[in-house]
Amino acid sequence: MTQSDWKTDYQSRLTTPDRAVERLEAGWRLMLPTLAGAPTALLAAMGRALREERISGLTAGMILPAGNVAEHLLDPAVAERLQ
């Protein structure tokens, strides 16, 4: 792969957090990074998609959840759609 090939490939894979979350499928188990490694934009997109019922049936795990996890994924409104 030449230098220009990898750049083109990289550019073609860039996406938004909301589009990335659309690819999640029911039954998937997600292991989320701890504390400062938690992807804030992806967590917010997941929270929106769960509240809007665009995704459900996911299992999420984290050793030390940060505040942004509680804000976006531990909302009682999404409890039925996330394990």
PyMOL commands that set and color helices and strands:
alter all, ss='L'
color gray80, all
select helices_A, chain A and resi 3-13+17-22+35-37+40-51+67-73+76-81
alter helices_A, ss='H'
color red, helices_A
select strands_A, chain A and resi 29-31+59-61
alter strands_A, ss='S'
color yellow, strands_A
deselect
rebuild
show_as cartoon
